[in-house]
Amino acid sequence: MLDQLMNMLQNSGKESVIDNPQVPNEHNDGVLQSAGSSIFDSVKNMMANGQIGDISQLASNPAHPASQQIQSNFIENITSKFGIDGAAAQNIASQLIPGVLAKIGGGAGNGGFDISSLTSSLGQLGLDKDKDGDVDLNDVKNMLGF
């Protein structure tokens, strides 16, 4: 699934990252990997915090606070790691992140993958504490010792 995410970023990032003169060519892959990490880590944290319902809204609502947080994390990351100007980083984030999130929500038939495969993959990372095949509020309770 992470490979699929990186493929989507490569395809979506051609104009906003690869062909962008404000992103030095030697940083193209790093910027795209930062976008992938921002998305993946944010979704993983949302699941761990019981915000599973919000995950499905990421794809359809670029103004959703979680989507805005992903963009903000990405901007912070690429300005500090790669020295990309803040305005350029904002422009890259606003082009790249919502487009990739929309593809994720579009399902496998539309060049993305569905939310259930994403949650399943994250469950395999150890978030499925009660081993029932999904990540839900019971898993959060188990993580917190309730």
Order of alpha helices (4+ residues) and beta strands (2+ residues): alpha-alpha-alpha-alpha-alpha-alpha-alpha
